[in-house]
Amino acid sequence: MKKKIALYPILSLMLFLGCSKDSGNDSDSNPTPNRSANLLATGASANDILANGSFDKLLIEIGYVSGFQPTVDGIDTLEEFIRARTFKEDVEFRYTPLSSPGEETLTLNEVAELERDNRTAYNDGSTLAIYIYFADAPSDSDDESEDLVTLGAVYRNTSMIIYESTVRDLANRSVSISVADLEAATLNHEFGHLLGLVNLGTDPVHPEHEDTQIGDNDEETGNNHCNVDGCLMLAELQFGGPMVKSMLSNVSRGLASVPQLDAECLLDLQNNGGR
């Protein structure tokens, strides 16, 4: 069955935090981490990630369902992207294998609950922590009637999900695009949102650079994506050649390279403390 590739959503999730369970025997040797700085809106930590002031180390925790670990090449491309666009010189990746939640699909509320239960790395001193969950189930927002699938999403300032089962399924249907290619494109795109692109915590130098959409009230509003052809931050995935936005047959025509940020996106990041 032919499938459309997802328009990468940017979703900010506000949670009400309940009191933690207290067994009555907590000790200072195992304090509960302060999670508040990692529970903010998408883009709220853009400058902290880009610059090297308040935080000089980036710790990226990769939580993955066993059997769905990301490829080495996919993560290497993400690291190259981070080092090229930020001033962080100390970048560490920590891998945590996890059991499957046993869900057929995942809502973002369920993803947030999985993060709460499994995430171990939070901001600590001069270390800024980011959590990326690689799932074994697709998004509940996939629309089978429209053949639309979602590859990834960001939902907080330091939180991201990659629908790895969907990435692999899509790559396996193509003769020319690898799992690592789709992982890298999705990871870099979603990380661009964590860096505040577009108009999501990093102010555009030129506001007309942001793409727009027509809302339910027929008003035109920004959609936090780029409007420059070929840019990584387009709302539709593009691999240097034909745009991949509708049918998988478009994907199989050929792969030039993982998309890059255009000059306007680079200018925005530099204006907010990035390279």
Contacts in CASP RR format, 6 or more apart in sequence:
PFRMAT RR
TARGET T0000
AUTHOR 0000-0000-0000
METHOD contacts of the structure
MODEL  1
MKKKIALYPILSLMLFLGCSKDSGNDSDSNPTPNRSANLLATGASANDIL
ANGSFDKLLIEIGYVSGFQPTVDGIDTLEEFIRARTFKEDVEFRYTPLSS
PGEETLTLNEVAELERDNRTAYNDGSTLAIYIYFADAPSDSDDESEDLVT
LGAVYRNTSMIIYESTVRDLANRSVSISVADLEAATLNHEFGHLLGLVNL
GTDPVHPEHEDTQIGDNDEETGNNHCNVDGCLMLAELQFGGPMVKSMLSN
VSRGLASVPQLDAECLLDLQNNGGR
1 147 0 8 1.000
2 147 0 8 1.000
2 247 0 8 1.000
2 248 0 8 1.000
2 249 0 8 1.000
3 147 0 8 1.000
3 148 0 8 1.000
3 149 0 8 1.000
3 170 0 8 1.000
3 173 0 8 1.000
3 247 0 8 1.000
3 248 0 8 1.000
4 146 0 8 1.000
4 147 0 8 1.000
4 148 0 8 1.000
4 149 0 8 1.000
4 245 0 8 1.000
4 246 0 8 1.000
4 247 0 8 1.000
5 149 0 8 1.000
5 151 0 8 1.000
5 170 0 8 1.000
5 236 0 8 1.000
5 237 0 8 1.000
5 244 0 8 1.000
5 245 0 8 1.000
5 251 0 8 1.000
6 139 0 8 1.000
6 142 0 8 1.000
6 148 0 8 1.000
6 149 0 8 1.000
6 150 0 8 1.000
6 151 0 8 1.000
6 152 0 8 1.000
7 235 0 8 1.000
7 236 0 8 1.000
8 150 0 8 1.000
8 151 0 8 1.000
8 152 0 8 1.000
8 153 0 8 1.000
8 186 0 8 1.000
8 189 0 8 1.000
8 190 0 8 1.000
8 193 0 8 1.000
8 225 0 8 1.000
8 235 0 8 1.000
8 237 0 8 1.000
9 141 0 8 1.000
9 150 0 8 1.000
9 152 0 8 1.000
9 153 0 8 1.000
10 42 0 8 1.000
10 153 0 8 1.000
10 154 0 8 1.000
10 193 0 8 1.000
10 200 0 8 1.000
10 224 0 8 1.000
11 42 0 8 1.000
11 108 0 8 1.000
11 153 0 8 1.000
11 154 0 8 1.000
11 155 0 8 1.000
12 41 0 8 1.000
12 42 0 8 1.000
12 155 0 8 1.000
12 156 0 8 1.000
13 108 0 8 1.000
13 109 0 8 1.000
13 112 0 8 1.000
13 155 0 8 1.000
13 156 0 8 1.000
14 41 0 8 1.000
15 39 0 8 1.000
15 112 0 8 1.000
17 35 0 8 1.000
17 39 0 8 1.000
20 32 0 8 1.000
26 32 0 8 1.000
33 122 0 8 1.000
33 124 0 8 1.000
34 122 0 8 1.000
34 123 0 8 1.000
35 122 0 8 1.000
37 45 0 8 1.000
37 122 0 8 1.000
37 123 0 8 1.000
38 122 0 8 1.000
38 123 0 8 1.000
38 129 0 8 1.000
38 131 0 8 1.000
38 156 0 8 1.000
38 157 0 8 1.000
38 158 0 8 1.000
38 159 0 8 1.000
39 156 0 8 1.000
39 157 0 8 1.000
40 156 0 8 1.000
40 157 0 8 1.000
40 158 0 8 1.000
41 156 0 8 1.000
41 157 0 8 1.000
42 154 0 8 1.000
42 155 0 8 1.000
42 156 0 8 1.000
42 157 0 8 1.000
42 193 0 8 1.000
42 194 0 8 1.000
42 196 0 8 1.000
42 200 0 8 1.000
43 157 0 8 1.000
43 193 0 8 1.000
43 194 0 8 1.000
43 195 0 8 1.000
43 196 0 8 1.000
43 200 0 8 1.000
43 201 0 8 1.000
43 202 0 8 1.000
44 157 0 8 1.000
44 201 0 8 1.000
45 128 0 8 1.000
45 157 0 8 1.000
45 158 0 8 1.000
45 194 0 8 1.000
46 194 0 8 1.000
46 195 0 8 1.000
46 196 0 8 1.000
46 200 0 8 1.000
46 201 0 8 1.000
46 202 0 8 1.000
46 272 0 8 1.000
47 202 0 8 1.000
47 272 0 8 1.000
47 273 0 8 1.000
48 54 0 8 1.000
48 55 0 8 1.000
48 128 0 8 1.000
49 55 0 8 1.000
49 58 0 8 1.000
49 86 0 8 1.000
49 88 0 8 1.000
49 128 0 8 1.000
49 130 0 8 1.000
49 194 0 8 1.000
49 195 0 8 1.000
50 85 0 8 1.000
50 86 0 8 1.000
50 87 0 8 1.000
50 195 0 8 1.000
50 202 0 8 1.000
50 269 0 8 1.000
50 272 0 8 1.000
50 273 0 8 1.000
50 274 0 8 1.000
51 86 0 8 1.000
51 87 0 8 1.000
51 272 0 8 1.000
51 273 0 8 1.000
51 274 0 8 1.000
52 86 0 8 1.000
52 87 0 8 1.000
52 88 0 8 1.000
52 89 0 8 1.000
54 126 0 8 1.000
54 128 0 8 1.000
55 88 0 8 1.000
55 123 0 8 1.000
55 125 0 8 1.000
55 126 0 8 1.000
55 127 0 8 1.000
55 128 0 8 1.000
56 88 0 8 1.000
56 89 0 8 1.000
56 90 0 8 1.000
56 126 0 8 1.000
57 88 0 8 1.000
57 90 0 8 1.000
57 91 0 8 1.000
57 92 0 8 1.000
57 126 0 8 1.000
57 127 0 8 1.000
57 128 0 8 1.000
58 82 0 8 1.000
58 86 0 8 1.000
58 88 0 8 1.000
58 90 0 8 1.000
58 91 0 8 1.000
58 92 0 8 1.000
58 127 0 8 1.000
58 128 0 8 1.000
58 130 0 8 1.000
59 92 0 8 1.000
59 94 0 8 1.000
59 121 0 8 1.000
59 127 0 8 1.000
59 128 0 8 1.000
59 129 0 8 1.000
59 130 0 8 1.000
60 91 0 8 1.000
60 92 0 8 1.000
60 93 0 8 1.000
60 94 0 8 1.000
60 129 0 8 1.000
60 130 0 8 1.000
60 131 0 8 1.000
60 132 0 8 1.000
61 94 0 8 1.000
61 96 0 8 1.000
61 119 0 8 1.000
61 120 0 8 1.000
61 121 0 8 1.000
61 129 0 8 1.000
61 130 0 8 1.000
61 131 0 8 1.000
61 132 0 8 1.000
62 69 0 8 1.000
62 70 0 8 1.000
62 75 0 8 1.000
62 93 0 8 1.000
62 94 0 8 1.000
62 95 0 8 1.000
62 96 0 8 1.000
62 132 0 8 1.000
62 134 0 8 1.000
63 95 0 8 1.000
63 96 0 8 1.000
63 97 0 8 1.000
63 98 0 8 1.000
63 118 0 8 1.000
63 131 0 8 1.000
63 132 0 8 1.000
63 133 0 8 1.000
63 134 0 8 1.000
64 70 0 8 1.000
64 95 0 8 1.000
64 96 0 8 1.000
64 97 0 8 1.000
64 98 0 8 1.000
64 133 0 8 1.000
64 134 0 8 1.000
64 164 0 8 1.000
65 97 0 8 1.000
65 98 0 8 1.000
65 99 0 8 1.000
65 100 0 8 1.000
65 101 0 8 1.000
65 134 0 8 1.000
65 135 0 8 1.000
65 136 0 8 1.000
65 164 0 8 1.000
66 97 0 8 1.000
66 98 0 8 1.000
66 99 0 8 1.000
66 100 0 8 1.000
67 136 0 8 1.000
68 134 0 8 1.000
68 135 0 8 1.000
68 136 0 8 1.000
68 164 0 8 1.000
68 165 0 8 1.000
68 168 0 8 1.000
69 95 0 8 1.000
69 97 0 8 1.000
69 134 0 8 1.000
70 134 0 8 1.000
70 162 0 8 1.000
70 164 0 8 1.000
70 183 0 8 1.000
70 187 0 8 1.000
71 179 0 8 1.000
71 180 0 8 1.000
71 183 0 8 1.000
72 180 0 8 1.000
73 178 0 8 1.000
73 180 0 8 1.000
73 183 0 8 1.000
73 184 0 8 1.000
74 180 0 8 1.000
74 183 0 8 1.000
74 184 0 8 1.000
74 187 0 8 1.000
75 93 0 8 1.000
75 183 0 8 1.000
75 187 0 8 1.000
77 180 0 8 1.000
77 183 0 8 1.000
77 184 0 8 1.000
77 187 0 8 1.000
77 188 0 8 1.000
77 258 0 8 1.000
78 184 0 8 1.000
78 187 0 8 1.000
78 188 0 8 1.000
78 191 0 8 1.000
79 91 0 8 1.000
79 93 0 8 1.000
81 187 0 8 1.000
81 188 0 8 1.000
81 191 0 8 1.000
82 88 0 8 1.000
82 91 0 8 1.000
82 191 0 8 1.000
83 89 0 8 1.000
83 91 0 8 1.000
84 275 0 8 1.000
85 195 0 8 1.000
85 261 0 8 1.000
85 266 0 8 1.000
85 269 0 8 1.000
85 274 0 8 1.000
85 275 0 8 1.000
86 195 0 8 1.000
86 274 0 8 1.000
86 275 0 8 1.000
87 273 0 8 1.000
87 274 0 8 1.000
87 275 0 8 1.000
94 121 0 8 1.000
96 118 0 8 1.000
96 120 0 8 1.000
98 114 0 8 1.000
98 118 0 8 1.000
100 136 0 8 1.000
100 137 0 8 1.000
101 110 0 8 1.000
101 114 0 8 1.000
101 137 0 8 1.000
102 136 0 8 1.000
102 137 0 8 1.000
103 110 0 8 1.000
103 137 0 8 1.000
104 137 0 8 1.000
105 137 0 8 1.000
105 138 0 8 1.000
105 139 0 8 1.000
105 140 0 8 1.000
105 142 0 8 1.000
106 114 0 8 1.000
106 135 0 8 1.000
106 137 0 8 1.000
106 138 0 8 1.000
106 139 0 8 1.000
106 140 0 8 1.000
106 161 0 8 1.000
106 163 0 8 1.000
107 140 0 8 1.000
108 153 0 8 1.000
108 155 0 8 1.000
108 161 0 8 1.000
111 133 0 8 1.000
111 135 0 8 1.000
111 155 0 8 1.000
111 161 0 8 1.000
112 155 0 8 1.000
112 156 0 8 1.000
112 159 0 8 1.000
114 133 0 8 1.000
115 131 0 8 1.000
115 133 0 8 1.000
115 159 0 8 1.000
118 133 0 8 1.000
119 131 0 8 1.000
121 129 0 8 1.000
121 130 0 8 1.000
121 131 0 8 1.000
122 129 0 8 1.000
123 129 0 8 1.000
123 158 0 8 1.000
128 158 0 8 1.000
129 158 0 8 1.000
130 158 0 8 1.000
130 159 0 8 1.000
130 160 0 8 1.000
130 194 0 8 1.000
131 158 0 8 1.000
131 159 0 8 1.000
131 160 0 8 1.000
132 160 0 8 1.000
132 161 0 8 1.000
132 162 0 8 1.000
132 187 0 8 1.000
133 159 0 8 1.000
133 160 0 8 1.000
133 161 0 8 1.000
133 162 0 8 1.000
134 161 0 8 1.000
134 162 0 8 1.000
134 164 0 8 1.000
135 161 0 8 1.000
135 162 0 8 1.000
135 163 0 8 1.000
135 164 0 8 1.000
135 165 0 8 1.000
136 164 0 8 1.000
136 165 0 8 1.000
137 163 0 8 1.000
137 165 0 8 1.000
138 149 0 8 1.000
138 150 0 8 1.000
138 163 0 8 1.000
138 165 0 8 1.000
138 166 0 8 1.000
139 149 0 8 1.000
139 150 0 8 1.000
139 152 0 8 1.000
139 153 0 8 1.000
139 163 0 8 1.000
139 166 0 8 1.000
141 150 0 8 1.000
142 148 0 8 1.000
142 149 0 8 1.000
142 150 0 8 1.000
142 166 0 8 1.000
147 247 0 8 1.000
149 163 0 8 1.000
149 166 0 8 1.000
149 170 0 8 1.000
150 163 0 8 1.000
150 166 0 8 1.000
151 162 0 8 1.000
151 163 0 8 1.000
151 166 0 8 1.000
151 167 0 8 1.000
151 170 0 8 1.000
151 182 0 8 1.000
151 186 0 8 1.000
151 237 0 8 1.000
152 160 0 8 1.000
152 161 0 8 1.000
152 162 0 8 1.000
152 163 0 8 1.000
152 186 0 8 1.000
152 190 0 8 1.000
153 160 0 8 1.000
153 161 0 8 1.000
153 190 0 8 1.000
154 160 0 8 1.000
154 190 0 8 1.000
154 193 0 8 1.000
154 194 0 8 1.000
155 161 0 8 1.000
157 194 0 8 1.000
158 194 0 8 1.000
160 187 0 8 1.000
160 190 0 8 1.000
160 191 0 8 1.000
160 194 0 8 1.000
162 183 0 8 1.000
162 186 0 8 1.000
162 187 0 8 1.000
162 190 0 8 1.000
164 183 0 8 1.000
167 179 0 8 1.000
167 182 0 8 1.000
167 183 0 8 1.000
167 186 0 8 1.000
168 179 0 8 1.000
170 177 0 8 1.000
170 182 0 8 1.000
170 248 0 8 1.000
170 251 0 8 1.000
171 177 0 8 1.000
171 178 0 8 1.000
171 179 0 8 1.000
171 181 0 8 1.000
171 182 0 8 1.000
172 179 0 8 1.000
173 248 0 8 1.000
173 251 0 8 1.000
173 252 0 8 1.000
174 248 0 8 1.000
174 251 0 8 1.000
174 252 0 8 1.000
175 252 0 8 1.000
176 251 0 8 1.000
176 252 0 8 1.000
176 253 0 8 1.000
176 254 0 8 1.000
176 255 0 8 1.000
177 239 0 8 1.000
177 251 0 8 1.000
177 252 0 8 1.000
177 254 0 8 1.000
177 255 0 8 1.000
181 239 0 8 1.000
181 255 0 8 1.000
181 258 0 8 1.000
184 258 0 8 1.000
185 232 0 8 1.000
185 237 0 8 1.000
185 239 0 8 1.000
185 258 0 8 1.000
185 259 0 8 1.000
186 237 0 8 1.000
188 232 0 8 1.000
188 258 0 8 1.000
188 259 0 8 1.000
189 232 0 8 1.000
189 233 0 8 1.000
189 237 0 8 1.000
189 259 0 8 1.000
192 232 0 8 1.000
192 233 0 8 1.000
192 261 0 8 1.000
193 200 0 8 1.000
193 224 0 8 1.000
195 202 0 8 1.000
195 269 0 8 1.000
195 272 0 8 1.000
196 202 0 8 1.000
196 268 0 8 1.000
196 272 0 8 1.000
197 224 0 8 1.000
197 226 0 8 1.000
197 233 0 8 1.000
197 261 0 8 1.000
197 265 0 8 1.000
197 268 0 8 1.000
197 269 0 8 1.000
198 204 0 8 1.000
198 209 0 8 1.000
198 210 0 8 1.000
198 211 0 8 1.000
198 224 0 8 1.000
198 225 0 8 1.000
198 226 0 8 1.000
198 233 0 8 1.000
198 265 0 8 1.000
198 268 0 8 1.000
199 207 0 8 1.000
199 210 0 8 1.000
199 222 0 8 1.000
199 224 0 8 1.000
200 224 0 8 1.000
201 272 0 8 1.000
202 268 0 8 1.000
202 269 0 8 1.000
202 271 0 8 1.000
202 272 0 8 1.000
203 268 0 8 1.000
203 271 0 8 1.000
203 272 0 8 1.000
204 210 0 8 1.000
204 264 0 8 1.000
204 268 0 8 1.000
205 264 0 8 1.000
205 267 0 8 1.000
205 268 0 8 1.000
205 271 0 8 1.000
206 264 0 8 1.000
206 267 0 8 1.000
208 227 0 8 1.000
209 226 0 8 1.000
209 227 0 8 1.000
209 228 0 8 1.000
209 264 0 8 1.000
209 265 0 8 1.000
209 268 0 8 1.000
210 222 0 8 1.000
210 223 0 8 1.000
210 224 0 8 1.000
210 225 0 8 1.000
210 226 0 8 1.000
210 227 0 8 1.000
211 222 0 8 1.000
211 223 0 8 1.000
211 225 0 8 1.000
211 226 0 8 1.000
211 227 0 8 1.000
211 234 0 8 1.000
211 235 0 8 1.000
212 220 0 8 1.000
212 221 0 8 1.000
212 222 0 8 1.000
212 223 0 8 1.000
212 227 0 8 1.000
213 220 0 8 1.000
213 221 0 8 1.000
213 222 0 8 1.000
213 223 0 8 1.000
214 220 0 8 1.000
215 221 0 8 1.000
223 235 0 8 1.000
225 233 0 8 1.000
225 234 0 8 1.000
225 235 0 8 1.000
226 232 0 8 1.000
226 233 0 8 1.000
226 234 0 8 1.000
226 262 0 8 1.000
226 264 0 8 1.000
226 265 0 8 1.000
227 234 0 8 1.000
228 234 0 8 1.000
228 262 0 8 1.000
228 264 0 8 1.000
228 265 0 8 1.000
229 238 0 8 1.000
230 238 0 8 1.000
230 240 0 8 1.000
230 259 0 8 1.000
230 262 0 8 1.000
231 238 0 8 1.000
231 259 0 8 1.000
231 260 0 8 1.000
231 261 0 8 1.000
231 262 0 8 1.000
231 264 0 8 1.000
231 265 0 8 1.000
232 258 0 8 1.000
232 259 0 8 1.000
232 260 0 8 1.000
232 261 0 8 1.000
232 262 0 8 1.000
232 265 0 8 1.000
233 261 0 8 1.000
233 262 0 8 1.000
233 265 0 8 1.000
234 259 0 8 1.000
236 243 0 8 1.000
236 244 0 8 1.000
236 245 0 8 1.000
237 243 0 8 1.000
237 244 0 8 1.000
237 245 0 8 1.000
237 259 0 8 1.000
238 244 0 8 1.000
238 245 0 8 1.000
238 259 0 8 1.000
239 251 0 8 1.000
239 254 0 8 1.000
239 255 0 8 1.000
239 256 0 8 1.000
239 257 0 8 1.000
239 258 0 8 1.000
239 259 0 8 1.000
240 256 0 8 1.000
240 257 0 8 1.000
240 259 0 8 1.000
241 253 0 8 1.000
241 254 0 8 1.000
241 256 0 8 1.000
242 250 0 8 1.000
242 253 0 8 1.000
242 254 0 8 1.000
243 250 0 8 1.000
244 250 0 8 1.000
244 251 0 8 1.000
261 269 0 8 1.000
269 275 0 8 1.000
END
